Amino acid sequence: MSSSGSDNDGQGMIVNPRPTAENQDWDGDEADRADRLRFEEEQAMIREQSEARAAAKAAAEAHKEAHA
């Protein structure tokens, strides 16, 4: 059996298009946009939790110093 040009025509391959000079406005598909939105929301939640933890830690330190 000989191999033909159609054996390597890209079928079944994953293709991730990237912005090029002529395609700067490429924004991906709906799944890409949903992934970015979910990531941004997760990052915001992590920041909020980190800030809340830092504030709680500072309050605990202040309370500790006030009663020392």
Buried (B, 14 or more C-beta within 10 A) or exposed (E): EEEEEEEEEEEEEEEEEEEEEEEEEEEBEEEEEEEEEEEEEEEEEEEEEEEEEEEEEEEEEEEEEEEE
